[in-house]
Amino acid sequence: MNDRPLVFIDLETTGTRTTRDRITEIAALRVIDGQVIERFTTLVDPQTDIPRHIQQITGIDDAMVNGAPTFEALANELFAWLDGDAIVAHNARFDYGFLRNEFKRAGLDYSASVICTLKLSRRLAPQQRHHNLDALLKRHGLGDFDRHRAEGDARAMLALWQYWQQQHEEAQLETLIRAQLRQASLPAHLDPARLQSLPERPGVYLFYGENRAILYVGKSVNLRSRVLSHFNSDHRNDREMRLSQQIHDLEWHETAGDLGAQLLEARLIKELMPVHNRQLRRQSRLVSWHWPEDEPAPWLVDDDSINLSHELTLYGLFRTRKDARNALSQIAEEYRLCPQVLGLTSGKGRCFAQQLGRCAGACCGKESLQAHASRAQAALERLRVQQWAWPGRVAFGETAQDGKQVWHVVDHWCYLGSLERLDESELVSLSTQKARFDVDTYKILNRFLTRQPEQVEVRPLA
């Protein structure tokens, strides 16, 4: 690529969120044949305070950027200066994401070919563990640069580039660069070969960080397209950017279909507790409303009752008692039920809600307790937890596109595991597991049973 200009670029910013944080310094060096022919360097007013820990890293404080141009003010000049040339950066997704978002705010659609020296280092020296810029400068005995300032880092990258040109055949570098340009959207730490075998089938995928730390578990009916979609939108999404920067490896497990993928995803998230999963990893104790016979109001029951007393009629599944009481309060207000009779408020005689016309008067004899209970139970029906329709375990047979069938074994909404065949010995091994009721699995199965696909067979087990 010696005959084409390359722009070695580095940015300093107020943080790592490409859509919300701002650039504080830009340094761009246009290079041909290893020589700098033009440079664009400037401090940038981010129009927000620079966090103290960022000031300590970069040495750029609020006073330094006071009076500097805003990015919007210099956007047209920089856009023209870059002129569509390929850019070179270390962990290039970071710099490229910031540039695209800053230009977008200024009304400009910026795109360029991107070469990442972090990715290139991983390909040139896969046996090495560390590929950050400090480690590379030390490993190759390169000079002292003003690190964590934009121009110092840009010149450090150029020195590294020149070192590689001396140490490696031009054809090898050219091959690696062209391959990288074809796969520009992949995370810097992830070996592209790991994606080559991704199937276009249903399943669950796992992203791992450094030292095999679990980062994220996801599912899809098309593993290949879903995994790649994480890397196509990271410059527009802070969460995807943070995830992409940390990914070092991935693995996946194929399933027969969407039901198997959902069940396995919910289980793995709770077992592995990935740092980037939010909803499904919560496994707090559950509470629910139960209305005992001949009682004027429902009672709150906890996990033990939900897990063991399967004959109870339950209304709603809540992660906290507060959530449960809020749900009942909303129904009481909607149907003019008495919060005092329902146990939501204390007191005797006419309640405050009745004085406001929001209670039909069960608290003061205007409505009988029997009539009130009948209305309340009818109102609660919309929260009713569906009863398990079988006396024990059930196997849901899900058929894949290739005709292969997998059985998902469930007992009273508790997912026990999946089997390729309903072999007695394997069923016995599943029965030894301690089943714990999980609200997410309940919701998955309940949705599935509501719109049961034709390709799924339901087989009760003895």
N, C-alpha and C positions, 0 to 999 in steps of 0.2 A: 504493500500500500504506500510505497515511498513516493509515487507520483501524484498522490492525492493529499490535499491538506487535511490535517486532523486538528481538532480543537480540544486541547487538554483543559478541562474545566473543573473548578472546585467551588463549592458554596459553603458559607457559614450561615447558620440559621438560628432562630429562637427556640427550636425544638425539633422533634422528629416527625411531627404530624404534617404530611405534605399538603393537606387541604386546609389546615388552620394556622399552622405556624408560618413565619415569614423569613425571607432572606435578609441577612445583615451585611454580607460581603460577597462579591463576585470576583473571580479571577479566571480569565480565559486566555490561553496562549495558542495562537494559530501556528502550526508547525508543518514544515515541508522538508523532507530529507533530514529530519532530526534537528532542524534549526528553527528557532522562533522568529517568525517574520512579522507578527503583529501581536499585540496584547491588549486586553480589555480588563481593567481592574478598577473597582470602585467599592466604597462602603455604601450601604443602602439603608435608608431610614425605614425600619419595619413598621412604623406607626403603632408600635406597642412596646411595652417594657420588655427588656431582655432579662430572663430569669437569672438569678444570682449564680446558679451552678453552671449555666451556659457561659456567663461572663468569666468564671474561673477557668473554664476549659479553653476558650478562644482568646481571652484578653480583650474582647470587644464589649464595651459598656455603653450605657445609654448616652453618655456625654459624647462619645466618639461618633455616634451615628446622627447626633443632633445637627441638622443642617445639611446632611447628605441627601441626595435625591431619593425619592421613593421609587419603587420598582415601576410603578405606572408611568412616572416621569421619564424613565430611561428605557422603557419597554420597546418603543419603536426603533431606537438607536441600536439596542442590543439585538433585536430580532433581525435587523438588516445586517449587522456585523457578523452574526452567526452564519447567515447566508446558506443555511441548509447543509453545512458541512457536518461530517460525522463527528461526534463528540466522544472523548475518552475520559472516563472518571473511575474512581475507585469506589466499589459498591454503587454502580452507576444508577441503579433504580432510584436511589435516594435523590441524587442531584437532578436526574431527568424528571422525576415526579414533581419536585419543587418547581423546576423551570416551567413545565407544562401548566401547572396550576396558577403560577404567577402570571404567565402570559394569558391564560384564559381569563383571569380577573381583569386584565387590561384589554380584553376584547380581541386577542390574537390567538390563532390556532397554530401552535408550534409542534413540529414533529421532526425527528432526526434519526439517523442511524446511530446506534449506541454501542460502544465497546467498553467492556468492564474489565479493568485491570485485576480486580479481585478474582473474577471468573477465569481470566487468562492465567493467573498465577496457579490456581487450582489444577488447571489442565497441564501446565508446564512442570509442576512439581507435586503430583498427587500424593507422594509419600510424606510431604510436610503437613503438619497439623495446623499451623497458624499462617494466615495469609493477610492479616491486617497490615496497613501501610508501615507502621512502626517495625513490625516483625520483618517485613521484606527489606526495608532499608538496612536494618541491622544484619540480616542474614547475608546480604550481598555487599556489605561494606560500603554503602553509598553515603554521600556527604551529609553534613548537618544542615537541616532545613528548618525554616520557621514553621514548625508543625502547628496545626489547628488554626492557621491563618490561610486564607484562600490561595494567595499566590505561592506561599511556601509549599502547600500541599500539591498545587498544580505542577510546580517545578520538581517536586519529589517524584510525582508520577512520570514526568518526562524523563528524569534520570533513570528510573526503573525501566522504562520503555527502551531507552538507549542501551542499557545493560543487556536486556533480552536480545536486542538486535545483534549484539556482539557475541553472545553466548549460544545462540540457536540459529539454525539454518533458516534463511528467509522463507523457503517453501513451507517449513513447519509452522512458522508464525502465521503465514498467509492462510494456511489451511484452518488453523484454530480460530483465527479472526473471522473468516468467512462462515465457519460453522456457528460461531457465536452470534453473528448478525442474523443468521437464519433462525436462531433460537433466542432472540433478544429478550423475550418476556420471562425467561426462567429465572428462579432465584439464584443468587450468586453462589451459594454454598451447596446447591443441589446438583448432583451429577446428572446430566441430561439423559444418560443411558437408562436411568431408573424409570423414565417416562415411556420408553420405547415399547414396553410390554403391557402398558395399561390397556385393559380390555374395554370394549364398548358394551359392557354388561352391568347389571345391577350389582351393588355391593357396598362395602364400607371401606373407607380409606383413612389412614393415620399419618399425620405429619409429625416428624421428630426433629428436635433441635440438637444442640451440641450435647454430647455424652448421652444420646438417646433419650433425652428428656421429652416426654410426650407433650406436644403443643396443641393438637387439634384432632378431633375425630368427626368425620362427616359421612354422609351416605348419598347415594344417587342411583337412578336406574341406568345411568351411563357414566361409569367411573372415569373414563378418559376425558370426556367433555367437561365434567364437573371439576376435576382436579385442575385442568388447564384454565378453567374460568377464574380460579383464584389468582392466576398470574396475569390475566389480561386486564384486570380492573384495579390493580393495586395503586396506580398513580392517582386514582380518583377516590380511593377509600383508605382512610387512615388505618383501620383495623386490618385490611388485607395487606397494606404495606408493612405493618409491624410483623405480621405473620410471615410474609415472604422473606423478610430480612433474617428471620431466625431459622428457617427450614434448612436442615442438613440432609434429611433422608425421608423416605415415605415407604409405606407398605399398604397392601390392600387385601381384602378378603371378598371373594365373589360370593354372591347369594343367588338363589333361584329367582327371586323377584323382589318387589318393593317391600312386601311385608317382612321378609327375612332381613332385609337391609335395615328397616326401621327398628326391629326388635334387637338386632345385634348392635346397632348404633347406641340405643338407649342403655343397653347393658354395659358396653365398653366405656362409655362416658362416665358412668357411675363407678366403675371399677378403677379406671385410670385417672380420673379427675384432670383432664387436659386444661391447661391454663387459659386457652383461647375459647373454650366452650362456655356458654353462659347458662342457658336455660336447663338443659337436660341433666347437668351435673349436680343440680341441687337435689339433695336427698334428705331433707329435713323430715321430722316426724309429722304425720298427717293427723288432722282432726276432721270429724264429720258430725252432722246432726242426725240423731236417732230419736224417734218419737215413741216411747214405750206406751203400751196399751193402757187406757184409762188415766193417762197423765194429761194435764192441761197445756203442757209446753214441751218442746223437744229438749233433749239433753245433748251435750257435746261429748263424743266418745273419741278416744285416741287410737294410736296405731294398734295396740293390742286387740281392741275390739274389731278394728277393721280387718286385721290379719286373721283372727281366729274365729270370730263369731260370724260365719258367712251367711247365716240365716237372717241377720239383722237387716232391716230396711234402713238404708242410709240416704241422706240428702246432702249432696255436695262433698267434694274432697278439697280440703284447704291446708295450706302449709303452716298457718298460724291460727290461733284462737281469735285473734283480732280480725283476720280475713273472714272467718266463719261468722262472727258477730256482725260484721259490716254487711255481709250478704243477706243475713236474716233481717237486719234493720231496713235494708232497701226494699225487701219484699213486704215487710210490715207497713212501711210508708205507702207503698204502691197499692196495697189492698186494704188499707185502713184497719190493720190489725193492731192490737194493743201491745206496745213494747213492754209494759209492766207485767202483763199476764205471761208474755213470752220469756220473761226473765232478763230482758235486755236493760231494764231500768228497775230501780228499787222504789218502794213506797206502797201505800195502801190507799184505797178509795180512788177517786177520779184522777187519772194521770194527766200529765201536762199535754200530751198529744191529743187527748180527748177535748181538753179545753180549747185547743187550736183547731178542732174539727178534723183531726187526722186519725182518730180512733173511733170505731163504731160503738164503743162503750162497754166492752166486756169487763172492764175494771170497776164499773159502777152500776152494773145490773141492767144496762140498756140493751145488752146483748148477752145471751146465755153463754156459759163457758163451753157447752157442747157445740153450739152453733159456731162460736169463734174457733174452736179446735177444728171443726169440719172445714171451715173456710181456709184456715191456715195450712192444713194438710194438703188441701187442693192446690193452694198457691205454691207449696214446696215441691209439688210434683215435677216442676221443670228442673229441679236439682237432683232428682232421684238417681242414685247410683244403680246401674243395671245389675240385676242379680245374675250370677253365673248360671247358665241354663242347663248345665249337666251335673250329674252327681259327683264326678271326679275329673280326672285328667282327660284332655282332648288333644288330638293331633290334627293340626291344620296342614294338609298336603298342598304345597305350592309347586306348580309345574313351571320349569324354565322354558325358554324359547327352543332349546334343543330337545325337549321332551323329558329331561331328567326331573325327577320329583324329590323334594326335600320336605321332611315333616317337622313342623314346629310344635313342640309339646308344651302345653299350658295347663295349669291347674288353678282354678279359681282366680283367673286373671294374672297369675304369676307365671312368667316365662321361665321354663326349666332348661331349654336348650333345643337344638335342631339336630335331626338325624337323617341320614340318607336312606335308612330303612328302619322299619319298626321291629327291630330285633329285641327279643325279650331281655337278653342280658344288658343291652344298651339302655333299655327302658328302666331296668332295675337300677343301673348306675345313675340315671337322672333322678330317680325317686329318692336317692339318698341325699340330694342337695336340699339345703334349707331354703324354702321358697319365702321370699319377702314381698309383700304387696308393694307395687310401684305405680304411682299415679300416671306416669308417662306411658308405661306399658299398657295400663288400663285404657288410656285414651287411644293409643294406637290400635289395640284390638277392638275396642268399641266402634271406632270409625270403620275398621275393616269389616266387622260383622254387619254394620249398617248398610254397606254397599259391597257385599261379598262378591268378589269376582268369580266368574264361571270356572276359571282354571284352578280354583282352590277347593280341595275336598276337605270336609270336616268329618273326622272319625273319632267317636268317643272310645276311650280305652278302659278296659276292665280295671 
